[in-house]
Amino acid sequence: MEVITTAIPDVVIIEPKVFGDERGFFLESYHQQKFRELTGVTSDFVQDNHSRSKQNVLRGLHYQIQQPQGKLVRVVLGSVLDVAVDIRKNSETFGKWVGYILSANNKRQLWVPPGFAHGFLVVSEQAEVLYKTTDYYAPQYERSILWNDPDIGIEWGLNDDPIISAKDAQGQRLKEAEVFS
């Protein structure tokens, strides 16, 4: 397993060691001891989530203002542009974003720490995303930042409007959103 740093130091890409031959491949998708040693993250994961979406579906930008969740995200079918936005008011990278292609082919994972909004855009015909969280889903604390907030300026690479949920359409702009201090 290798850790690749990003423009926001707290967000990292995890690249697993893949053992492949004519039969297929094997990889460790998660190894607690190695993950902790390489990232310094000591939180336990308490919930696994699995979503399936069709092309051009955009989910996010989600976070929980209480019971914040760190997320270890990977794709097992297709590919997505996975995005993390720093919403920690006192951070040097507040309001900045990073985005990376995660796919079944590249087998990379993205660590999105608590204090970040998270979202993804499906860029393949369909995609299945698995992610581990460091806290339980708490709908009463869930918040959403508008996916196309001009103050953040995420470059989604869209040619058409994405398919979003009614809830995500009601997301707030970062300057109006409840964020972490």
Contacts in CASP RR format, 6 or more apart in sequence:
PFRMAT RR
TARGET T0000
AUTHOR 0000-0000-0000
METHOD contacts of the structure
MODEL  1
MEVITTAIPDVVIIEPKVFGDERGFFLESYHQQKFRELTGVTSDFVQDNH
SRSKQNVLRGLHYQIQQPQGKLVRVVLGSVLDVAVDIRKNSETFGKWVGY
ILSANNKRQLWVPPGFAHGFLVVSEQAEVLYKTTDYYAPQYERSILWNDP
DIGIEWGLNDDPIISAKDAQGQRLKEAEVFS
1 14 0 8 1.000
1 15 0 8 1.000
1 16 0 8 1.000
1 17 0 8 1.000
1 28 0 8 1.000
1 31 0 8 1.000
1 34 0 8 1.000
1 35 0 8 1.000
1 38 0 8 1.000
2 14 0 8 1.000
2 15 0 8 1.000
2 17 0 8 1.000
2 38 0 8 1.000
3 12 0 8 1.000
3 13 0 8 1.000
3 14 0 8 1.000
3 15 0 8 1.000
3 38 0 8 1.000
3 39 0 8 1.000
4 12 0 8 1.000
4 13 0 8 1.000
4 14 0 8 1.000
4 15 0 8 1.000
5 12 0 8 1.000
5 13 0 8 1.000
6 12 0 8 1.000
6 13 0 8 1.000
6 98 0 8 1.000
6 100 0 8 1.000
7 93 0 8 1.000
7 96 0 8 1.000
7 98 0 8 1.000
8 84 0 8 1.000
8 86 0 8 1.000
8 93 0 8 1.000
8 96 0 8 1.000
8 97 0 8 1.000
8 98 0 8 1.000
9 93 0 8 1.000
10 86 0 8 1.000
10 93 0 8 1.000
10 113 0 8 1.000
10 116 0 8 1.000
11 84 0 8 1.000
11 98 0 8 1.000
11 110 0 8 1.000
11 111 0 8 1.000
11 112 0 8 1.000
11 113 0 8 1.000
11 116 0 8 1.000
12 39 0 8 1.000
12 110 0 8 1.000
12 111 0 8 1.000
13 100 0 8 1.000
13 108 0 8 1.000
13 109 0 8 1.000
13 110 0 8 1.000
13 111 0 8 1.000
14 35 0 8 1.000
14 38 0 8 1.000
14 39 0 8 1.000
14 72 0 8 1.000
14 108 0 8 1.000
14 109 0 8 1.000
14 110 0 8 1.000
14 111 0 8 1.000
15 107 0 8 1.000
15 108 0 8 1.000
15 109 0 8 1.000
16 27 0 8 1.000
16 28 0 8 1.000
16 29 0 8 1.000
16 107 0 8 1.000
16 108 0 8 1.000
16 109 0 8 1.000
17 27 0 8 1.000
17 28 0 8 1.000
18 25 0 8 1.000
18 26 0 8 1.000
18 27 0 8 1.000
18 107 0 8 1.000
19 25 0 8 1.000
19 26 0 8 1.000
19 27 0 8 1.000
20 26 0 8 1.000
27 107 0 8 1.000
28 34 0 8 1.000
29 74 0 8 1.000
29 109 0 8 1.000
30 45 0 8 1.000
30 72 0 8 1.000
30 132 0 8 1.000
35 41 0 8 1.000
35 72 0 8 1.000
36 42 0 8 1.000
39 111 0 8 1.000
41 111 0 8 1.000
41 113 0 8 1.000
43 70 0 8 1.000
43 114 0 8 1.000
43 134 0 8 1.000
44 134 0 8 1.000
45 72 0 8 1.000
45 132 0 8 1.000
45 133 0 8 1.000
45 134 0 8 1.000
46 133 0 8 1.000
46 134 0 8 1.000
46 135 0 8 1.000
46 136 0 8 1.000
47 132 0 8 1.000
47 133 0 8 1.000
47 135 0 8 1.000
47 136 0 8 1.000
47 137 0 8 1.000
48 130 0 8 1.000
48 131 0 8 1.000
48 132 0 8 1.000
48 133 0 8 1.000
49 130 0 8 1.000
49 131 0 8 1.000
49 132 0 8 1.000
49 133 0 8 1.000
49 137 0 8 1.000
50 128 0 8 1.000
50 129 0 8 1.000
50 130 0 8 1.000
51 59 0 8 1.000
51 128 0 8 1.000
51 129 0 8 1.000
52 77 0 8 1.000
52 126 0 8 1.000
52 127 0 8 1.000
52 128 0 8 1.000
52 129 0 8 1.000
53 59 0 8 1.000
53 122 0 8 1.000
53 126 0 8 1.000
53 127 0 8 1.000
53 129 0 8 1.000
54 122 0 8 1.000
54 125 0 8 1.000
54 126 0 8 1.000
54 163 0 8 1.000
55 122 0 8 1.000
55 123 0 8 1.000
55 124 0 8 1.000
55 125 0 8 1.000
55 126 0 8 1.000
56 121 0 8 1.000
56 122 0 8 1.000
56 158 0 8 1.000
56 160 0 8 1.000
56 162 0 8 1.000
56 163 0 8 1.000
57 121 0 8 1.000
57 122 0 8 1.000
57 162 0 8 1.000
57 163 0 8 1.000
57 164 0 8 1.000
58 119 0 8 1.000
58 120 0 8 1.000
58 121 0 8 1.000
58 122 0 8 1.000
58 147 0 8 1.000
58 156 0 8 1.000
58 162 0 8 1.000
58 163 0 8 1.000
58 164 0 8 1.000
58 168 0 8 1.000
59 119 0 8 1.000
59 120 0 8 1.000
59 164 0 8 1.000
59 165 0 8 1.000
59 168 0 8 1.000
60 117 0 8 1.000
60 118 0 8 1.000
60 119 0 8 1.000
60 120 0 8 1.000
60 144 0 8 1.000
60 145 0 8 1.000
60 147 0 8 1.000
60 164 0 8 1.000
60 168 0 8 1.000
61 83 0 8 1.000
61 85 0 8 1.000
61 117 0 8 1.000
61 118 0 8 1.000
61 119 0 8 1.000
61 144 0 8 1.000
61 145 0 8 1.000
61 146 0 8 1.000
61 147 0 8 1.000
62 117 0 8 1.000
62 118 0 8 1.000
62 119 0 8 1.000
62 142 0 8 1.000
62 143 0 8 1.000
62 144 0 8 1.000
63 69 0 8 1.000
63 87 0 8 1.000
63 115 0 8 1.000
63 116 0 8 1.000
63 117 0 8 1.000
63 118 0 8 1.000
63 142 0 8 1.000
63 143 0 8 1.000
63 144 0 8 1.000
63 145 0 8 1.000
64 135 0 8 1.000
64 137 0 8 1.000
64 138 0 8 1.000
64 141 0 8 1.000
64 142 0 8 1.000
64 143 0 8 1.000
65 141 0 8 1.000
65 143 0 8 1.000
65 178 0 8 1.000
65 179 0 8 1.000
65 180 0 8 1.000
66 138 0 8 1.000
66 141 0 8 1.000
67 135 0 8 1.000
67 136 0 8 1.000
67 138 0 8 1.000
67 141 0 8 1.000
68 114 0 8 1.000
68 115 0 8 1.000
68 135 0 8 1.000
68 180 0 8 1.000
69 114 0 8 1.000
69 133 0 8 1.000
69 134 0 8 1.000
69 135 0 8 1.000
69 137 0 8 1.000
70 111 0 8 1.000
70 112 0 8 1.000
70 113 0 8 1.000
70 114 0 8 1.000
70 115 0 8 1.000
70 116 0 8 1.000
70 133 0 8 1.000
70 134 0 8 1.000
70 135 0 8 1.000
71 110 0 8 1.000
71 111 0 8 1.000
71 112 0 8 1.000
71 118 0 8 1.000
71 131 0 8 1.000
71 132 0 8 1.000
71 133 0 8 1.000
71 134 0 8 1.000
72 109 0 8 1.000
72 110 0 8 1.000
72 111 0 8 1.000
72 112 0 8 1.000
72 131 0 8 1.000
72 132 0 8 1.000
73 82 0 8 1.000
73 102 0 8 1.000
73 109 0 8 1.000
73 110 0 8 1.000
73 111 0 8 1.000
73 112 0 8 1.000
73 118 0 8 1.000
73 120 0 8 1.000
73 129 0 8 1.000
73 130 0 8 1.000
73 131 0 8 1.000
74 102 0 8 1.000
74 107 0 8 1.000
74 108 0 8 1.000
74 109 0 8 1.000
74 110 0 8 1.000
74 129 0 8 1.000
74 130 0 8 1.000
74 131 0 8 1.000
75 82 0 8 1.000
75 102 0 8 1.000
75 103 0 8 1.000
75 104 0 8 1.000
75 127 0 8 1.000
75 128 0 8 1.000
75 129 0 8 1.000
75 130 0 8 1.000
76 104 0 8 1.000
76 128 0 8 1.000
76 129 0 8 1.000
76 130 0 8 1.000
77 104 0 8 1.000
77 126 0 8 1.000
77 127 0 8 1.000
77 128 0 8 1.000
78 103 0 8 1.000
78 104 0 8 1.000
78 105 0 8 1.000
78 122 0 8 1.000
78 124 0 8 1.000
78 125 0 8 1.000
78 126 0 8 1.000
78 127 0 8 1.000
78 128 0 8 1.000
79 101 0 8 1.000
79 102 0 8 1.000
79 103 0 8 1.000
79 104 0 8 1.000
79 105 0 8 1.000
79 122 0 8 1.000
79 123 0 8 1.000
79 124 0 8 1.000
79 127 0 8 1.000
80 101 0 8 1.000
80 102 0 8 1.000
80 103 0 8 1.000
80 120 0 8 1.000
80 121 0 8 1.000
80 122 0 8 1.000
80 123 0 8 1.000
80 124 0 8 1.000
80 127 0 8 1.000
80 129 0 8 1.000
81 99 0 8 1.000
81 100 0 8 1.000
81 101 0 8 1.000
81 120 0 8 1.000
81 121 0 8 1.000
81 123 0 8 1.000
81 156 0 8 1.000
81 157 0 8 1.000
82 99 0 8 1.000
82 100 0 8 1.000
82 101 0 8 1.000
82 102 0 8 1.000
82 110 0 8 1.000
82 118 0 8 1.000
82 119 0 8 1.000
82 120 0 8 1.000
83 97 0 8 1.000
83 98 0 8 1.000
83 99 0 8 1.000
83 118 0 8 1.000
83 119 0 8 1.000
83 120 0 8 1.000
83 121 0 8 1.000
83 154 0 8 1.000
83 156 0 8 1.000
84 97 0 8 1.000
84 98 0 8 1.000
84 99 0 8 1.000
84 110 0 8 1.000
84 112 0 8 1.000
84 116 0 8 1.000
84 117 0 8 1.000
84 118 0 8 1.000
84 119 0 8 1.000
85 95 0 8 1.000
85 96 0 8 1.000
85 97 0 8 1.000
85 116 0 8 1.000
85 117 0 8 1.000
85 118 0 8 1.000
85 145 0 8 1.000
85 152 0 8 1.000
85 154 0 8 1.000
85 174 0 8 1.000
86 93 0 8 1.000
86 94 0 8 1.000
86 95 0 8 1.000
86 96 0 8 1.000
86 97 0 8 1.000
86 115 0 8 1.000
86 116 0 8 1.000
87 94 0 8 1.000
87 95 0 8 1.000
87 115 0 8 1.000
87 116 0 8 1.000
87 117 0 8 1.000
87 145 0 8 1.000
87 174 0 8 1.000
87 177 0 8 1.000
87 179 0 8 1.000
87 180 0 8 1.000
88 94 0 8 1.000
88 115 0 8 1.000
88 116 0 8 1.000
88 179 0 8 1.000
88 180 0 8 1.000
88 181 0 8 1.000
89 179 0 8 1.000
89 180 0 8 1.000
89 181 0 8 1.000
90 181 0 8 1.000
94 179 0 8 1.000
95 151 0 8 1.000
95 152 0 8 1.000
95 174 0 8 1.000
97 152 0 8 1.000
97 153 0 8 1.000
97 154 0 8 1.000
99 110 0 8 1.000
99 154 0 8 1.000
100 108 0 8 1.000
100 110 0 8 1.000
101 123 0 8 1.000
102 108 0 8 1.000
102 109 0 8 1.000
102 110 0 8 1.000
102 120 0 8 1.000
102 129 0 8 1.000
103 124 0 8 1.000
112 118 0 8 1.000
114 134 0 8 1.000
114 135 0 8 1.000
115 180 0 8 1.000
117 143 0 8 1.000
117 144 0 8 1.000
117 145 0 8 1.000
119 147 0 8 1.000
120 129 0 8 1.000
121 156 0 8 1.000
121 157 0 8 1.000
121 158 0 8 1.000
121 162 0 8 1.000
143 172 0 8 1.000
143 177 0 8 1.000
143 178 0 8 1.000
144 167 0 8 1.000
144 168 0 8 1.000
144 170 0 8 1.000
144 171 0 8 1.000
144 172 0 8 1.000
145 152 0 8 1.000
145 171 0 8 1.000
145 172 0 8 1.000
145 173 0 8 1.000
145 174 0 8 1.000
145 177 0 8 1.000
146 171 0 8 1.000
146 172 0 8 1.000
146 173 0 8 1.000
147 154 0 8 1.000
147 156 0 8 1.000
147 162 0 8 1.000
147 164 0 8 1.000
147 168 0 8 1.000
147 171 0 8 1.000
148 154 0 8 1.000
148 156 0 8 1.000
149 173 0 8 1.000
149 174 0 8 1.000
151 173 0 8 1.000
151 174 0 8 1.000
151 175 0 8 1.000
152 174 0 8 1.000
156 162 0 8 1.000
171 177 0 8 1.000
END
